[in-house]
Amino acid sequence: MPADARDRGPLHKVITGAARLAADGFASLRGKRIGLLTNHTGRVGDALLIDLMARASGVTLAAILTPEHGLTGTAEAGAKVSSGVDAATGIKVHSLYGSSYKPTPEMLAGLDVLVFDMQDIGTRFYTYISTMGLAMQAAAAAGLPFVVLDRPNPLGGNYVSGYVLEKAHASFVGRFEIPIAHGLTVGELARMIKGERLLPGLDGLAVDVVTMEGWRRDMRWPETGLPWVPTSPNIPTFDTALAYAGTGLFEATIASEGRGTDRPFLLLGHPAIDPAAIVRQVVQAPLPGVRIGAARANPRIIPRVATNPRFNGREIAAVRLDIIDAGKYRPVETGMHLLVAFSDALRAAGLGGLITDTKAFDRLAGSSRLRTALEHGARAESIIRSWQNEVARFADRRTRYLAY
């Protein structure tokens, strides 16, 4: 049985904001020219929201805007995406991961409203929420209302963990002063971005959130009853999305994060490590919901998924993560223990530090404190303790923006 199907208990069918809007015949958008910021995850059942909106009576889908990975979600991470035309509808598609990350005035010309609908994965350094924030700024500058069709946070609404982003490390992979795992839906986050002035220029923006029905904060993805649609080439499963909040930090290290294998972010490796020693070190910690074991990895080029994987063509020592209880798994904390164990292993092998691209690592972490702690041999428990106060303050700030 796949991990996605385990430990669900009774299934709760969540009705997304997009499904609610479609069921209402797009009544709130009638008579308007719509710009839709979406991708392949913007679905209602088996149908794309693009197709439903294009066929709807009384509304005009005038423009499609799309983020990193493109409209079909098949472009590799970091690959520039060209603008074009949607073959099914003939509507212009504007890329927000090409020459511009923010909608330009030309893209928004003639529109009455900008609508956002795509599935996020609940991790600060996944770029869909940065695209949303920049689109909010563009909508505000153009005098357009911004409508968010809400979807579940796959990590749930109660799990909040990791360093709160420091402004000095803001970038497209971390735009807002929120923790690594923020526990917000995209609709709640949009409200908080405006209400807490996490971006400038939004004071006059009208933000409307079409909320979900049936979603609770204690739900992780399997409990929603919704099918998982791979959000990008290297997030093929919910388990991958869940692990990414912790193991995604390995992207900015000298170790393999599993790209080029069939288990991205669930298989971590390096030729010099002793995986059995790493497993012995990590399993001493209370890390519920996961089984961690020694393994081998064989990174290979996978077209449009991993065109330059680390250690391409080499069999390397690795550790494998199998999530056995998604409800109990704590991805950020698990990631810290793995980072410390890998750092120890590489130092023991005489290779120095785990991190070579310090700027990229600090941007993902949201702070230089994690890198400094690893360089000084700090233990995972002390790293995890170091963010508790800032996470508590964030949790208090976010309360007024919660919709569920």
C-alpha positions as CSV (number, residue, x, y, z in Angstrom):
1,M,0.0,0.0,0.0
2,P,1.5,3.4,-0.9
3,A,2.4,5.7,2.0
4,D,-0.2,8.3,0.7
5,A,-3.0,5.8,1.5
6,R,-1.9,4.8,4.9
7,D,-3.3,6.0,8.2
8,R,-6.0,8.1,6.6
9,G,-8.9,7.0,8.8
10,P,-12.2,8.2,7.5
11,L,-11.8,10.3,4.3
12,H,-13.0,13.8,4.4
13,K,-13.9,15.3,1.0
14,V,-12.6,18.8,0.9
15,I,-14.2,21.2,-1.6
16,T,-11.7,23.6,-2.9
17,G,-12.3,27.3,-3.6
18,A,-12.1,26.6,-7.3
19,A,-14.7,23.8,-7.0
20,R,-17.0,26.2,-5.1
21,L,-16.6,28.9,-7.7
22,A,-17.2,26.6,-10.6
23,A,-20.3,25.0,-8.8
24,D,-21.7,28.5,-8.5
25,G,-21.3,29.1,-12.2
26,F,-18.6,31.7,-11.6
27,A,-21.3,34.1,-10.5
28,S,-19.0,36.5,-8.7
29,L,-16.9,36.9,-11.9
30,R,-19.8,37.4,-14.4
31,G,-19.3,40.4,-16.7
32,K,-15.6,40.6,-16.0
33,R,-12.5,40.0,-18.0
34,I,-10.4,37.6,-16.0
35,G,-6.7,37.1,-15.7
36,L,-6.1,33.6,-14.3
37,L,-2.7,32.8,-12.6
38,T,-2.6,29.0,-12.6
39,N,-1.0,25.9,-13.8
40,H,-1.8,22.2,-14.2
41,T,-2.7,21.9,-10.5
42,G,-5.6,24.3,-10.9
43,R,-8.2,21.6,-11.3
44,V,-11.8,20.9,-10.4
45,G,-12.2,17.1,-10.4
46,D,-10.7,15.9,-13.7
47,A,-11.1,19.3,-15.4
48,L,-8.7,22.2,-15.6
49,L,-10.1,25.4,-14.2
50,I,-8.9,27.1,-17.4
51,D,-11.3,24.9,-19.5
52,L,-14.2,25.4,-17.2
53,M,-13.8,29.1,-17.0
54,A,-13.3,29.4,-20.8
55,R,-16.6,27.6,-21.4
56,A,-18.6,29.4,-18.7
57,S,-21.4,31.8,-19.7
58,G,-21.1,35.4,-18.8
59,V,-17.3,35.5,-18.0
60,T,-14.4,36.1,-20.2
61,L,-11.1,34.4,-19.6
62,A,-8.8,37.0,-21.2
63,A,-5.3,36.0,-20.1
64,I,-3.5,33.1,-18.4
65,L,-0.4,33.6,-16.3
66,T,1.8,30.8,-15.1
67,P,4.7,30.3,-12.6
68,E,7.9,28.3,-12.5
69,H,7.6,24.9,-14.2
70,G,5.1,26.3,-16.7
71,L,1.5,25.7,-17.4
72,T,1.9,21.9,-17.7
73,G,4.2,21.7,-14.7
74,T,6.8,19.8,-16.7
75,A,9.7,22.4,-16.9
76,E,12.6,21.5,-14.7
77,A,13.4,23.6,-11.6
78,G,15.1,26.8,-12.6
79,A,14.4,26.4,-16.3
80,K,13.1,29.5,-17.9
81,V,9.6,29.2,-19.4
82,S,8.5,31.0,-22.5
83,S,5.1,32.7,-23.0
84,G,2.8,31.3,-25.6
85,V,-0.8,30.3,-26.3
86,D,-2.9,27.7,-24.6
87,A,-3.7,25.1,-27.4
88,A,-7.1,24.1,-26.0
89,T,-8.5,27.6,-25.6
90,G,-6.3,29.8,-27.8
91,I,-5.8,32.2,-24.9
92,K,-2.5,34.0,-24.4
93,V,-0.3,32.4,-21.7
94,H,2.1,34.8,-20.0
95,S,5.1,33.2,-18.3
96,L,6.1,34.6,-14.9
97,Y,9.3,32.5,-14.9
98,G,11.0,34.0,-18.0
99,S,11.8,37.6,-18.7
100,S,9.7,38.7,-15.7
101,Y,8.7,37.2,-12.4
102,K,6.0,39.8,-11.9
103,P,3.0,40.5,-14.2
104,T,3.8,43.5,-16.4
105,P,1.2,46.2,-17.1
106,E,1.0,44.8,-20.6
107,M,0.0,41.4,-19.3
108,L,-2.8,42.9,-17.2
109,A,-4.1,45.4,-19.7
110,G,-7.8,45.2,-20.2
111,L,-8.4,43.0,-17.3
112,D,-11.0,43.5,-14.5
113,V,-9.7,41.0,-12.0
114,L,-6.7,38.7,-11.3
115,V,-7.5,35.3,-10.0
116,F,-5.0,32.9,-8.4
117,D,-5.5,29.1,-8.3
118,M,-2.7,26.6,-7.9
119,Q,-1.7,24.0,-5.4
120,D,1.1,25.1,-3.1
121,I,3.0,22.6,-0.8
122,G,3.3,24.7,2.4
123,T,7.1,25.3,2.3
124,R,8.4,28.9,2.2
125,F,11.1,28.2,-0.4
126,Y,8.6,26.7,-2.9
127,T,8.3,29.5,-5.4
128,Y,4.5,29.5,-6.1
129,I,3.9,31.8,-3.1
130,S,6.5,34.2,-4.2
131,T,4.8,34.4,-7.6
132,M,1.5,35.0,-5.8
133,G,3.0,37.9,-3.8
134,L,4.5,39.6,-6.9
135,A,1.2,39.2,-8.7
136,M,-0.6,40.9,-5.7
137,Q,1.8,43.8,-6.1
138,A,1.1,44.0,-9.8
139,A,-2.6,43.8,-9.3
140,A,-2.5,46.6,-6.7
141,A,-0.5,48.8,-9.1
142,A,-3.0,48.2,-11.9
143,G,-6.0,48.8,-9.6
144,L,-7.3,45.2,-10.0
145,P,-8.9,43.1,-7.2
146,F,-7.0,39.9,-6.4
147,V,-9.0,36.7,-5.8
148,V,-7.5,33.6,-4.3
149,L,-9.2,30.3,-4.8
150,D,-8.1,28.5,-1.7
151,R,-6.6,25.0,-1.5
152,P,-5.3,22.8,1.4
153,N,-1.8,23.2,2.8
154,P,-0.6,19.6,2.3
155,L,1.5,19.9,5.6
156,G,-1.7,20.9,7.5
157,G,-2.6,24.1,9.2
158,N,-1.1,23.4,12.6
159,Y,2.5,22.4,11.8
160,V,4.7,25.5,11.9
161,S,8.5,25.1,12.1
162,G,11.8,26.4,11.0
163,Y,13.6,29.8,11.0
164,V,11.4,32.8,10.2
165,L,12.9,34.5,7.2
166,E,15.2,37.5,7.9
167,K,14.9,40.4,5.4
168,A,18.6,40.2,4.6
169,H,18.0,36.8,3.0
170,A,14.9,37.6,1.1
171,S,14.8,36.3,-2.5
172,F,12.5,34.6,-4.9
173,V,12.9,31.3,-2.9
174,G,12.0,33.1,0.2
175,R,10.0,36.4,-0.1
176,F,8.1,36.6,3.2
177,E,9.0,36.8,6.9
178,I,7.4,33.4,7.7
179,P,8.9,30.1,8.9
180,I,10.0,27.3,6.6
181,A,6.7,25.5,7.3
182,H,4.2,28.2,7.8
183,G,0.9,26.3,8.2
184,L,-1.1,28.7,6.1
185,T,-3.3,28.1,3.1
186,V,-2.5,30.3,0.1
187,G,-5.7,32.3,0.9
188,E,-4.6,32.9,4.5
189,L,-1.1,33.8,3.4
190,A,-2.4,36.3,0.9
191,R,-4.4,38.0,3.7
192,M,-1.3,38.0,5.9
193,I,1.0,39.4,3.2
194,K,-1.3,42.4,2.9
195,G,-2.3,42.7,6.5
196,E,1.2,42.5,7.9
197,R,2.7,44.5,5.0
198,L,5.1,41.7,4.1
199,L,5.4,43.4,0.7
200,P,5.1,47.1,-0.1
201,G,2.5,48.7,-2.2
202,L,-0.5,46.6,-1.1
203,D,-2.5,49.0,1.0
204,G,-5.1,49.7,-1.6
205,L,-5.4,46.1,-2.8
206,A,-8.7,44.3,-2.5
207,V,-8.1,40.7,-1.6
208,D,-10.9,38.2,-1.7
209,V,-10.5,34.6,-0.7
210,V,-12.9,31.9,-1.9
211,T,-12.6,29.5,1.0
212,M,-12.8,25.8,1.1
213,E,-15.5,23.6,2.6
214,G,-14.6,20.6,4.8
215,W,-10.9,21.5,5.5
216,R,-9.6,21.4,9.0
217,R,-6.3,22.6,10.3
218,D,-5.3,19.2,11.6
219,M,-5.6,17.6,8.1
220,R,-2.6,16.6,6.2
221,W,-3.1,15.8,2.5
222,P,-4.2,12.2,2.7
223,E,-7.2,13.2,4.9
224,T,-8.6,15.6,2.4
225,G,-9.7,12.9,0.0
226,L,-8.3,14.8,-2.9
227,P,-6.0,13.2,-5.5
228,W,-2.4,14.3,-5.5
229,V,-1.3,16.1,-8.7
230,P,2.5,16.3,-8.9
231,T,3.1,20.0,-8.3
232,S,6.4,20.0,-10.2
233,P,8.8,17.4,-11.8
234,N,10.6,16.7,-8.5
235,I,7.5,16.7,-6.3
236,P,5.8,13.7,-7.8
237,T,4.0,12.5,-4.6
238,F,2.6,13.8,-1.4
239,D,5.4,12.1,0.6
240,T,7.9,14.1,-1.4
241,A,6.1,17.3,-0.7
242,L,6.0,16.5,3.0
243,A,9.7,15.7,3.2
244,Y,10.7,18.7,1.1
245,A,10.3,21.1,4.0
246,G,13.3,19.5,5.6
247,T,15.3,17.8,2.9
248,G,14.9,20.6,0.4
249,L,17.7,22.3,2.2
250,F,20.1,19.7,0.8
251,E,19.7,21.4,-2.6
252,A,22.3,23.9,-1.5
253,T,24.8,21.4,-0.1
254,I,27.5,19.1,-1.7
255,A,25.3,16.0,-1.1
256,S,22.7,14.6,-3.5
257,E,19.2,15.5,-2.7
258,G,17.9,12.6,-4.8
259,R,17.4,14.4,-8.1
260,G,18.0,12.0,-10.9
261,T,16.5,9.1,-8.9
262,D,12.9,8.0,-8.4
263,R,12.9,9.3,-4.9
264,P,13.8,13.0,-5.0
265,F,14.2,14.5,-1.4
266,L,13.6,11.0,0.0
267,L,17.1,9.7,-0.9
268,L,20.1,11.7,0.2
269,G,23.7,10.7,-0.6
270,H,27.4,11.3,-1.1
271,P,30.2,9.0,-2.1
272,A,32.2,9.7,1.1
273,I,29.5,9.0,3.8
274,D,29.0,5.9,5.8
275,P,25.2,5.6,5.6
276,A,25.0,3.1,8.5
277,A,26.7,5.5,10.8
278,I,24.3,8.3,9.7
279,V,21.4,6.1,10.4
280,R,22.7,5.1,13.8
281,Q,23.1,8.8,14.7
282,V,19.7,9.9,13.4
283,V,17.6,7.1,14.8
284,Q,18.7,8.1,18.3
285,A,16.5,11.1,18.0
286,P,12.7,11.1,18.5
287,L,11.7,11.4,14.9
288,P,8.2,10.0,14.5
289,G,6.5,8.9,11.3
290,V,9.6,7.9,9.3
291,R,11.8,5.0,8.8
292,I,15.4,5.9,7.8
293,G,17.8,3.3,6.5
294,A,21.1,2.8,4.6
295,A,20.8,2.6,0.8
296,R,22.6,3.2,-2.5
297,A,21.7,5.9,-5.0
298,N,22.3,6.0,-8.8
299,P,21.6,9.6,-10.0
300,R,21.0,9.7,-13.7
301,I,19.9,12.3,-16.2
302,I,16.2,12.4,-16.5
303,P,15.1,14.7,-19.4
304,R,13.1,17.7,-18.1
305,V,13.3,16.5,-14.6
306,A,17.0,16.3,-13.7
307,T,19.3,17.3,-16.6
308,N,22.4,17.8,-14.3
309,P,22.0,15.7,-11.2
310,R,24.7,15.7,-8.6
311,F,27.0,12.6,-9.0
312,N,25.4,11.8,-12.3
313,G,26.3,8.3,-13.5
314,R,27.9,7.2,-10.1
315,E,26.6,4.8,-7.6
316,I,26.8,6.5,-4.2
317,A,26.2,5.8,-0.6
318,A,22.8,7.1,0.6
319,V,20.2,7.2,3.3
320,R,16.5,6.5,2.4
321,L,13.5,8.0,4.0
322,D,10.2,6.1,4.1
323,I,7.3,8.0,5.6
324,I,5.2,5.5,7.5
325,D,2.8,7.9,9.3
326,A,2.3,11.2,7.5
327,G,0.2,12.6,10.3
328,K,3.1,12.3,12.8
329,Y,6.0,13.1,10.5
330,R,7.9,16.4,11.3
331,P,9.9,17.3,8.2
332,V,11.8,20.3,9.3
333,E,13.0,18.6,12.5
334,T,14.0,15.5,10.6
335,G,15.8,17.6,8.1
336,M,17.9,19.2,10.9
337,H,19.0,15.8,12.2
338,L,20.0,14.7,8.7
339,L,21.9,17.9,8.0
340,V,23.9,17.5,11.3
341,A,24.6,13.8,10.6
342,F,25.8,14.5,7.1
343,S,28.0,17.4,8.3
344,D,29.5,15.1,10.9
345,A,30.1,12.4,8.3
346,L,31.8,14.6,5.8
347,R,34.0,16.2,8.5
348,A,35.0,12.6,9.6
349,A,35.9,11.8,6.0
350,G,38.2,14.8,5.9
351,L,36.1,16.7,3.3
352,G,35.3,19.8,5.4
353,G,31.8,21.3,5.5
354,L,28.6,20.2,3.9
355,I,27.8,23.6,2.5
356,T,29.7,25.3,-0.3
357,D,27.1,27.7,-1.7
358,T,26.6,29.7,1.4
359,K,24.4,32.4,-0.2
360,A,22.0,29.8,-1.6
361,F,21.8,27.9,1.6
362,D,21.1,31.0,3.7
363,R,18.3,31.9,1.3
364,L,16.7,28.5,1.7
365,A,17.1,28.5,5.5
366,G,16.0,32.2,5.7
367,S,18.9,32.9,8.0
368,S,22.7,32.4,8.3
369,R,22.2,31.0,11.8
370,L,21.6,27.4,10.5
371,R,24.8,27.4,8.4
372,T,26.8,28.9,11.3
373,A,25.4,26.3,13.7
374,L,26.3,23.4,11.3
375,E,29.8,24.9,10.8
376,H,30.4,25.0,14.6
377,G,29.2,21.4,15.1
378,A,25.9,22.3,16.9
379,R,23.5,19.5,17.6
380,A,20.1,19.2,16.0
381,E,18.3,19.6,19.3
382,S,19.9,23.0,19.9
383,I,19.2,24.2,16.3
384,I,15.5,23.2,16.7
385,R,15.3,25.0,20.1
386,S,16.8,28.2,18.5
387,W,13.7,29.1,16.5
388,Q,11.0,28.2,19.0
389,N,10.5,31.8,20.2
390,E,10.3,33.3,16.7
391,V,7.9,30.6,15.6
392,A,5.7,31.3,18.6
393,R,5.6,35.0,17.8
394,F,4.7,34.2,14.2
395,A,1.9,31.9,15.2
396,D,0.5,34.7,17.3
397,R,0.7,37.2,14.4
398,R,-1.0,34.8,11.9
399,T,-4.0,34.2,14.1
400,R,-6.1,37.1,12.8
401,Y,-5.7,35.8,9.2
402,L,-6.8,32.2,9.7
403,A,-10.0,31.2,7.9
404,Y,-10.4,27.7,9.3
